[in-house]
């Protein structure tokens, strides 16, 4: 059985809290958005492995969460950060629409509640 006692090699909660305290909120928001985009791309089958990890139900959730995050943070992050994230979101929404055997009605796709209808 392994010892669960933290070692000096692994950072403790205080160290992690101090590190995150030094990161600007915009950077945290952008990092989370990029992680959501990456996960959605994998679930849409847009990686080298393609269909191996494809799961449109999971992709829908991730794209919707990304759209919600971007909608909620629009006034908090500059257009320098927001514009490429919105472009990435639209690309994911279009990829979802193309991957769906039965496409959603315009305005009903993932995240379209926040972005409005996305047309291919």
C-alpha positions in Angstrom: 0.0 0.0 0.0 1.3 3.5 -0.8 1.9 6.2 1.7 -0.6 9.1 1.2 1.6 11.6 3.0 2.6 14.5 0.7 6.2 14.7 -0.2 8.3 17.8 -0.7 8.3 16.9 -4.4 4.6 17.5 -4.8 3.2 20.9 -4.3 0.8 21.4 -1.4 -2.5 23.3 -1.4 -0.9 26.5 -0.1 1.7 26.4 -2.9 -1.0 25.8 -5.5 -3.2 28.5 -4.1 -0.3 31.0 -4.2 0.5 30.0 -7.8 -3.1 30.4 -9.0 -3.3 33.7 -7.1 -0.6 35.1 -9.4 -2.5 34.2 -12.6 -4.8 36.9 -14.0 -8.5 36.0 -14.3 -8.4 36.5 -18.1 -5.6 33.9 -18.4 -7.7 31.4 -16.3 -10.8 32.0 -18.5 -8.8 31.6 -21.7 -7.1 28.5 -20.5 -10.4 26.9 -19.5 -11.9 27.9 -22.9 -8.9 26.3 -24.8 -9.3 23.1 -22.7 -13.0 23.0 -23.6 -12.2 23.6 -27.3 -9.6 20.8 -27.3 -11.8 18.3 -25.6 -14.7 19.2 -28.0 -12.4 18.7 -31.0 -11.4 15.2 -29.7 -15.1 14.3 -29.1 -16.0 15.5 -32.6 -13.3 13.2 -34.1 -11.2 16.1 -35.4 -7.9 14.6 -34.2 -5.5 12.1 -35.9 -7.3 9.2 -34.1 -10.6 10.5 -35.6 -13.5 8.2 -34.9 -11.7 6.4 -32.1 -12.8 9.0 -29.6 -15.8 10.4 -31.4 -18.8 11.0 -29.2 -21.3 13.6 -30.4 -23.3 13.6 -27.1 -20.1 14.5 -25.2 -19.1 17.0 -27.9 -22.5 18.7 -27.6 -22.0 19.3 -23.9 -18.5 20.6 -24.3 -19.4 23.0 -27.1 -22.4 24.2 -25.1 -20.3 24.8 -22.0 -17.7 26.7 -24.2 -20.4 28.9 -25.6 -21.8 29.7 -22.2 -18.4 30.5 -20.8 -17.6 32.8 -23.7 -21.0 34.5 -23.5 -20.6 35.1 -19.7 -17.1 36.4 -20.0 -17.5 38.6 -23.1 -17.3 41.8 -21.0 -14.5 40.4 -18.9 -11.9 39.5 -21.6 -10.7 41.8 -24.3 -11.5 41.3 -28.0 -7.9 40.3 -28.4 -8.7 37.1 -26.5 -12.4 36.8 -27.3 -12.3 37.0 -31.2 -10.1 33.9 -31.7 -12.1 32.0 -29.1 -15.4 32.9 -30.8 -13.9 31.8 -34.2 -12.9 28.5 -32.7 -16.4 28.0 -31.2 -18.0 28.7 -34.5 -15.7 26.2 -36.2 -16.6 23.6 -33.6 -20.3 24.3 -34.0 -20.0 23.9 -37.8 -18.0 20.6 -37.3 -20.8 19.4 -35.0 -23.4 20.2 -37.6 -21.4 18.4 -40.3 -20.8 15.3 -38.1 -24.5 15.0 -37.1 -26.5 12.5 -39.1 -29.6 14.4 -38.3 -28.6 18.1 -38.0 -30.3 20.3 -35.4 -32.6 23.0 -36.5 -30.9 26.4 -36.9 -30.6 27.9 -33.4 -30.9 24.5 -31.7 -27.3 23.2 -32.1 -24.8 23.2 -29.2 -24.2 26.6 -27.9 -26.5 28.3 -30.3 -28.6 29.4 -27.4 -25.8 31.8 -26.7 -24.4 32.5 -30.2 -27.5 32.5 -32.3 -27.9 30.1 -35.3 -24.8 28.8 -37.0 -25.2 28.0 -40.7 -22.8 25.9 -42.8 
